[in-house]
Amino acid sequence: MPFMITMSQKELHRLDVIQKIRDQRLSVVQAAELLDLSRSQVHRLLRAYDRDGPAGLVSKKRTQPSNRRHSEEFRNAALDLIRERYLDFGPTLAREKLIELHRISVAKETLRQWMTEAGIWISRRERKKRFFQPRGRRDCFGELVQIDGSLHWRFENRDPKCALLVYIDDATGKLLHLRFAGSENTFDYLHATKAYLQQWGKPLAFYSDKHGVFRSTHPSKKDRTSGLTQFGRALYELNIDII
């Protein structure tokens, strides 16, 4: 089905130049001079044109749907699907599922705003404000899970010391998962956490001591993930806080 593309004068000029390159009437060097771009930028335009045609040269910012563009019915349909199927997803992953499985396309920041307004999504900043209150037990099962590990002689001292990794629900004190490991290390914590998530689902946060598996000792103020280790970054991608 044919569709219409709206292009600016600048984009039309780029399209004309890119087509001349493909027709071998211009070289990349000549095109770079005409467009006042570097050769690498011209090559990126060529790849975008080869992949998406003229639409690949249109600014993504301009084609992104605005918050006002969607009807109330559209907004409610998207939020109902998220409540029903993707309640524990962040805006980025929820958007991917809406596009992939339901053919509902909405800008990520628009969806983030909708989910926040509907009380489905709480920003990391707001969650940290809540979590860093004086410690008391959480109200809901699975909201906060304590992780701990201890290295001791076990099995009647017949084998070397080993670590026991423990996952305890903060609200109820219930022991949820155990794993024996050679030491408290990233590999075993990742495997233990995977098993926990498969059985119990995602908590809002894990609570741990300051073991090196969880936190870097040299965080940077410029990068919000620089204070995280490999384990911490994995949780960050899953939208699970670590406190």
C-alpha positions, -999 to 999 in steps of 0.1 A, spaced: 0 0 0 16 34 -10 21 60 17 31 96 17 64 110 31 67 146 40 102 159 35 119 193 41 139 211 15 171 200 31 159 163 30 148 166 -6 183 180 -15 199 151 3 176 126 -15 186 141 -49 224 138 -41 220 103 -27 202 91 -58 229 106 -80 255 86 -61 235 54 -67 232 64 -104 270 68 -104 267 105 -114 284 117 -82 311 103 -60 309 101 -22 336 128 -20 316 152 -42 284 144 -23 301 152 10 312 186 -4 277 194 -17 260 184 15 287 199 38 290 165 55 319 141 62 323 110 41 313 88 70 280 108 73 273 103 36 279 66 40 254 65 68 228 83 46 235 58 19 229 29 42 197 45 55 185 50 19 193 14 9 175 1 40 144 23 40 143 42 7 136 80 8 120 75 43 154 67 57 165 103 50 137 118 70 145 131 105 134 106 131 126 134 155 101 148 131 84 115 124 81 105 160 44 107 170 36 136 194 18 131 227 -12 150 215 -16 130 183 -32 99 200 -68 97 210 -80 89 245 -92 55 231 -58 47 217 -41 57 250 -65 36 271 -61 6 248 -23 7 251 -25 10 289 -51 -18 292 -27 -41 274 2 -31 296 -19 -37 328 -31 -71 315 1 -85 301 31 -63 308 26 -49 342 61 -55 354 77 -41 322 94 -8 319 83 17 292 111 6 268 103 -31 268 65 -25 270 68 -4 239 87 -31 221 59 -56 229 31 -33 219 48 -28 185 59 -64 180 27 -82 191 -1 -57 189 10 -33 161 5 -3 185 32 23 179 39 50 204 70 71 213 89 57 243 87 90 262 50 93 255 44 58 268 66 66 299 44 96 306 12 77 302 24 48 324 36 73 351 3 92 350 -16 59 353 5 48 383 19 18 364 54 31 363 75 47 390 108 64 379 141 53 393 145 86 411 111 82 429 118 46 437 151 55 453 134 82 474 110 55 487 137 29 493 161 51 512 136 58 540 147 44 574 147 6 571 115 -12 579 99 -43 565 81 -38 532 44 -42 530 42 -65 499 56 -100 493 83 -99 465 87 -61 466 122 -61 481 144 -92 484 175 -94 505 205 -111 490 233 -125 513 262 -148 510 284 -165 536 316 -185 531 320 -214 556 332 -249 560 303 -272 551 296 -308 545 314 -319 577 347 -303 565 351 -329 538 354 -303 510 368 -268 507 349 -239 520 319 -229 499 295 -199 499 258 -202 504 239 -175 485 205 -167 501 174 -148 489 150 -137 516 117 -118 511 119 -86 531 81 -84 538 76 -119 552 112 -131 561 105 -161 539 135 -179 525 129 -180 487 161 -194 471 195 -210 480 226 -218 460 259 -232 469 289 -217 452 327 -218 454 327 -181 465 306 -150 463 312 -142 426 294 -126 397 289 -158 377 272 -176 406 251 -146 416 239 -142 380 229 -179 378 213 -178 413 194 -146 404 182 -161 371 168 -191 389 151 -168 415 135 -147 387 123 -178 369 106 -191 400 93 -159 417 94 -131 391 109 -96 393 111 -77 426 112 -39 426 147 -41 442 173 -64 457 189 -53 490 225 -64 498 256 -55 517 283 -36 500 300 -67 485 321 -60 454 298 -81 432 271 -54 435 288 -21 437 320 -5 422 342 13 447 349 41 421 316 53 407 315 83 383 291 111 388 288 116 351 276 81 343 246 68 362 257 31 356 294 36 362 290 27 399 275 -6 389 293 -39 384 285 -64 357 258 -78 381 245 -44 388 243 -35 351 224 -67 344 198 -57 371 197 -22 356 187 -36 322 160 -56 339 147 -25 356 155 -39 391 171 -16 416 198 -26 440 201 -8 473 
